[in-house]
Amino acid sequence: MIFWQVMTVAENSDQNKKQSGPRSARAFYIASGVFLLYSLLLPLYTPLHFGVAAAVTLAAFLLADRGAPVAPQQEAQPQQVDTGDKQADALIKQGREDVQALESYQSILEDESAQQQLSRITAAASSILDYVTGKPDSASKVRQFLNYFLPTTRKLMKNYAVLAAQKVKGDNIGDSMQRIENMLGQIASAFEKQLDALFADTATDISADISVMQTMLSQSGLDEEDDQQGGGIKLQL
């Protein structure tokens, strides 16, 4: 009973290490061995004996756990891309890594509005990458976006993270962080504009199709204006 109480205390003793990854089992084995050895060699008759055993076991666990390596958490890897165009694949792969990095910086932004702007940036960038994945021949249209604007935005946020981690923030740190936050809205608008530009050809095709259909409907007497004028239906077969 006393052993499991000690293990419960030990498990909650170091929150920082627990959050960084799973504990090594070595510490538990060492603590178990220490408790077993103590119970075999020394008396366990009074509450004092049990208290000493608990203290020794807990100390053994903490010492072993402090030196134990922590299993690193696996980071999500960008999905593999194979569009048949190696250059497009390379751009998409790097772009997705940049977007994933930007998403990881979301929580460090101190301003709620800046968080929303970063969400707009990652949403637009993801949509652009999805578009290029479906149409790899369009990679040339966003080459500057993927080679400069997206990675530079990632660099800005990386610098922001470094600045935000400083315990003492002077004018240079505070001003730089503010400038980055203010820039995010402009970047978001630019990314959304780049996404919209990719659909320019689609919009042209839709407009042309609608114009042709309207003309054919009129010639066939099937449009609303002919009905209102009492022209009747004139089908041309």
N, C-alpha and C positions, 0 to 999 in steps of 0.2 A: 504493500500500500504506500509506504513512504517513498519507495523508489519511483512510482508513477507520479506522485505529487512533485517530486524533484524534476522529473522529465517535463512536466507541464510548465513549471516555472522556467526551466531552461529553454523550452521552445518559444516562450514569449519574452525572453530576456534581451534579444537583440533584433529589434524590428528592422533596422537598416539592412542587416545582412539577409534577413528573411525576404525583404522586398527585392533585393538584387538578384535572387535566384534560389534554387532549392539547396537545402543544407546537405553537407556531406554526411553519409551514414557513419563515418569513422568516429565522430564525436559520441554518437549514441553507443556504439560498441565499447568504446573506451570507458564511458561512464558506467555502463552495465558491468564491465569487468571489475572496475574499482569497487562498486557496491558489493558485488559478489565476494571479492577478495576480503573486503572489510568484514562482511558478515561471517566469513569463515575463520578469520584470525582474531577478531576482537569481539567482545561481548555486546549483545543487543538486548539488555534486560530492562533498562530504564528509559524514560523519555529523553534524558540527557544523551544516552548512547545513540538513540535514533537521530537526535538533532545533530550530533557530530557526524554521523554517517551521511546524513542528508547534505551537510555543508561540504564534506569531502567529495561526495559524488557530484554535487553542483559545480564545485571548483574544477574538478577533472573535466567535466563536460565543457565548461566555458573555455578552459585552456586549450583543449583539443579542437573545439569549434573555431577558435580564433585563428588557429594556424591551418585549418582545413581549407582546401581550395573550393571555391564556389562554382558549381556548374553554370556556365554562361547560358543565358537565354538565347534561343535561336531567333534571329530576326527574319521577318517575312521577306522572302526573295521575290523579286519581280517575275511575273509570269513569262515563260519562254515565248519568243516570237519567231515565227517562220512564215514570212509572206512570200518567199521566193525571190525577194530582192535583198541582198546582203547589206547594202548601204542603208536601205530603209529600216531593216531589222536592227542595225547598230544604233541608228538614231532613236528608234522606238524604245529599245532596251535602256539606253542612257536616259531618255526622257522619263521613263517610268521610275527609274532609280531616283531621279531628281524630284519627282512628284512625291514619292514615298518619303524622302528626306524632309520635304516641305511640310508634309502632314505631321511629321514627328515634332515639328517646332510649334504646332498650334497651341499647346498648353503653356508655353513660356511667354506668350504675348500678354502684356499686362493690361492692354486696352481692349475692351470688348469689341469696339468697332474694328480694330486692327485684326482681331480674330476672324471677324466676318469677311474682311477683305481677303485674308489668306485663304479662307474657304472658297471664295469666288475664284481665286487664282488656281487652286488645285482642281476645282471642278472644271474650269475651262481647259486647263492643260490636259486633264484626263480625257476630255471629249475630243480634243485635237489629236491626241495619240490614238484614240479609238478610230477616228476618221482615217488617219494615215494607215493604221493597221488594215482597215477594210479596203483602202485604195492606196497601195504603196507607191503608185506613180505620182501621187500628190506630195511626196516627201520633199521635192524640190521647192514647193511653195512655202514650206514652213522650216526650211533648213536654217535660216537665220534665227528663227524663233527657238528651235531646238538646240542650236549650237551656241547661242549667246544669251538671249533673254531668259530662258528657263534656268540654265546653270548659274547665271549671274544673280538671279533672284534667290536661288539656293545659297549662294555665297553670302548675300546680304543677311539672310536669316541665320546662317551659321555664325556670322560676326555678331548678330543681335544676341544669340544665345551666350556667346562668350561675355558680352557686356552685361547681360542680365544676371550672370552668375557672380559678378563682383559684389562683395559685401559693402564696399564703400563706393558710391557713385558720384563722381565729380561732374563738372560742367561738360567735359569732353564726352564722357560716357552717356550722361543724360541727353545731351543734344544729339548725339549720334543715334541713340535708340529712338528718339522722337522723329528724326528725319527718316529713318527706316519705316517706322509706323505710318508716317504721312505718305510715304512713297507707295505703300501697298495698294491704296485705292487706285492710283494711276496705273500701276502694273496690272491690276485686275481688269480695268477697262480695256487696256491694250490687249490682254489675252483674249477677252471676250470678242473684241473687234477682229482679232486674228481668226478666231473660230468662225465668226460670221462670214468672213471673206472666203472661207473654204466652200461655202454654199452659194457663192455668186453664180457659178455655172448652173447649179440646180435651180436657182431662182429664175434664171434666164430661160431654161428649158420649160419650167412650169408656166411662165408667162407666155411663151410661144405656143405651148399646147392649148392653153386656155383661149388665146386669140383665135387659133385655128378652129377650135370647137365652137366658139361663139359664131364665127363666120358660117360654119356648116349648119349650125342650128337655124341661123337666120335664113340661109338659102333653102333649107328644108321646110321652113314655115313652122318650126318647132319652138321658137323662142317666145318669151312672154310678151314682147312688144307686138308680135303678129296676132297673138290671141286677143290682146286688148283692142286692137284695131279691127278685129273681126275678120281677119284675113283667112281664117280657117287653117286646116292642116293640108300641106301640099307635100306629099312624100315623093321623093325622087329615087326611084329604084334603078 
